[in-house]
Amino acid sequence: MKIGSWNKLKVTNKTDFGIYLSDGEGDVLLPIKQVPEGTKKGDELEVFIYRDSSDRLISTVNKPLIEVGQIRKLTVKSLTGHGAYLDWGLEKDLLLPYKEQTCEVKQGKSYLVRMYEDKTHRLAASMRLYGFLKPNEKYEKGSHVNGIVYEYRKGLGAFVAIDDEYYGLIHESEIFSRIEVGDEVRARVINRRPDGKTDLALREEVYVQMNDDSQMIYDVIKSYGGVLPFDDRADRDLIKTEFGLSKNAFKRAVGKLYKERKIDLKDGKIYIVG
């Protein structure tokens, strides 16, 4: 029998509390409330094998949200002294040990994890996905992809699982607003390396993004009553905090608004014209 997977087993015995199923080498209980009506000795059933709260092997006909070897996004139900417990669709929650966490997880938030069988033959989850994703052979440069951040490393950036399958990285230089592990992102492929790992950007190409940036900046200036108390010579950290933009992107968007005569720059401030 394979724990954490679906198994086709034969009914060997019926009791008042369920039926016993066998693969010819061992038996496992399917509780009475899950036994399909009309099931009899000798029938074959497909069941999922896991361990109950007493650490005994048990079977179910209910479909879990994840199986051994799969990568799925699961929600934290509770936090304990030895890890977090995740909702995976079955009665006993799935343990995410502290050593398998890539950040401090929060109750109620969802994270991308892989389920594995540990050395003691118990099922557990891990957020450490780097060695279990595949090279990207699907998306070319310029493509737009969906992914989930599974790790953040200072100096490198946000590691993303594209489609829960492929390697992706948003380099720190491409991040201008807060991004956390567990966040779902829509990104643009800016480079597919020879090894299949993929560099991503959250922003569009300059000529496309500049239109959105200039409109956003214009709206922010309006919210200041038509006068922004600094101009495009401001400190890059102030610009990033206020607009979530790099200094170069801010200068490009401000230049566009100025050429369109929507703003004026004087005395270290930006004014809306008209």
N, C-alpha and C positions, 0 to 999 in steps of 0.2 A: 504494500500500500504506500502511496506517495502522499505525504503530508503537505498541505497547502495546495493541493491539486484535486482535480476531478478523477474519480476512480470508478470503473465499472465492476461491481461486486455482486456476488450471488447470495440470496437469502438462505441462511442455514438454520435459523431458529426463530420462533415467534414467542414473545412473552407478554405479560400484562403491561409492561412499561416500554415496549418497543420491539424491534426486530434486530437480529444479529446478521451482519453481512460479512462475507469472507472472500479473500482473494486466493484461498487455498493454503495460505501460510499463517494467517492471523484473522481474528474477528474484531468487528467494531460495531458499536450500538448506533442504531438510528432511532431516536426517541419516538414514542407512539404518536405524538401530535404531528409528526412529519411523515408518517408512513402513508403512502398513497393508498386510497381505498381499493380493496380487492387484491392487495399484494399477498402472495402466497409463497410457501417454501419452494425454493428452486428458481424463483424469478430472478432476473438480473436488474439491478438498479444502478443508475449513475449518481454518485454522491460526492460531496466535497469533504475532505478529511482535515480536521484540525484538533486542537486540544481544548478541553473545557476548563472551567475555573478550578477544578481539582487536578488539572494537568493530565487527565486521561484522554486517550484518543477517542474522538467521537465523530459521527458523520452528520451531514445535513443535506437537504435538497434545496436549501436556500442559496441564492447566488451571492457570493461575497463581492466587494468592490475591487478586490485585488487578489491575485494568486502569486505563488512563489515565482520569482524571476520577473514579475511585471512591475512597471513603474506607473503609479497613479497618484492623483492628488487626493489626500485624505485630511479630515478635520480633527483637530485636537479636542478630545472630550474632557480630559482631566490631566492634571500635573501631579506627580508624586516625587518622593525622594530618590527614586531610581530611574526616572524618565517620564515620558508623556504617553498617555494612552489615546489611540486613534480609533475613530469610528470606521470600521471596514464592513459594516452591514450585517455582522453576526453578533450573537449574544455576548461573547467574551471579546472585550476590546483588544486591539493590537498594540503591543509595547513598542515604543520608539525610545531605545536606551539613550542616556545622555551622551555616551561616546559616539553615537551614530547621528548626532544632531550637528548641523553646520551653523546654527545660530541659537539664540535663546528663543524657544518657541512660546507661543501665546495660546491660551485656552480660547477655543472658538475660531481660531484662524486655521486655514488649510495650507498644507505643504506637500510638495512633490516627494514621494518616497518610493523605495524599492523594497519588496518583501523578500525575506530570505529565511532559511532554516539555520539556526545557530548550532554551536557545537553540542548543545544538550538536546538537540532535535526539537526545540521550541521555535515557533514562528515569531519573527520580529521584523521591524521596519528600519530602514536606514535612509538618511538624507544624502549620504555620500554616493553620488551617482556618476562621478567623473569616469570611472573605469567601466561603466555599464551602458554608456550611450554609443551610438553608431556614427561613423563618418557620414557627412551630408553628401548624398549623391542625387538629391532631389531638387534642391533650390539653387538657381544661378544668381550671380551678382545682379542686384536691382530688384530681386523678388521680395515680396513682403511675406513675413512668416509670423506665426503665433507661437509663443513659448511661455515657460514658467521659470522664474529665477529660483535656483536651488542652492546657490551659494554665492557669497560676496567676499572677495579678497581684496583688502586695501592694497592699492598700488597696481592691481590688475583690473578689477572691475566685477561685473555681475555675470556669473555663469548661468546660462540659460539652456533648458532642455527644449529644443524646437520640436513641436508636436509630441512631446514626451519621449522623443526617440533620438534626436540628433544633437551633436555638440554645437553649442553656440556661446559666444562671448560678446558682451557689451563692454568695451574698454572704458576705463575710468574717464578718459578724455572725452568720451561721448555721452557722459552722464551729467546732466545739469539740474536735475531735481531729485528729490528723495526716492530711492528705490530700495525695496526690502525683499528678503528671501520669502518666497511664496507668492509674490506679485505676478500677475499675468501681464504679458507685454505683447505689443504689436510692433514689430521691428522690420528694418530693411537690411537685406544682405549687402554688405559693402565689400566683402572679400570671402572667397571660398579657397582655403589653403590647399596645397597638394595632398595633405594628410586627411582632408575632408572636414577639418574643424572650420567653423564659420564665424567670421567677424560680423557683428551687427551694429546698427545705429538706430536709435529711437526716433531721430529726426529725419525728415525727408532731405533730398538733395537741395543744395543751396537755392537754386532758382525757384523751386516749389515752396520750400520752407519759408523763404523771405516774405512771401505774401501773407502767410499766417502770422509770422512774427510781427510784421508791421501793423497788422490789424490789432493784435493783442496789445502791442505797445501803445497804440493810439487809444484803445479802450482804457488802459491803465492811466494814461495822462488825463483822460476825461474824468476818471474817478478821483484824481487829485485836484479837481476843479479847473482843469485846463492848463495847469502848470506843474511840470515835473521838477522837483528841486535839485536835479542833477542832470548832466548831459552825457554825451558818449565818451567823455574823458574820465568818467567816474571809475572808481576802483572796481576791478573785475568781481570781487566777492560781493560787493553791493549789487551789482548788476545780476549776478547769479541768484542772489537771495530774492531780489524783487521780481525778476522776470524768468528765472530758470534758463537763462541764455548765456552762452559764452560772450566775451566782450566783442569778438569779431562779428558774431551773429547780430548782436545788438547794434553795432555800428552800421552794418549793412542795412538793417531794417530802418534805422533812423535816417540813413541817407536816402532810402527810397521814399520815406514820408516827406523829407525835405525837398527832394526833386519834384514831388507831386504837389508841393506848396501847401501841404496840410499842417506843417509845423514850422516853427522858427526857433533858432538857437541863439541865445544871448545871455550874457551874465552868468554863464555856467548852469543855465536852466533850459528846459524845452517847453515851448508854448504852442498850444493849438492855435492855428490861424483862423480868424473869422468867428 
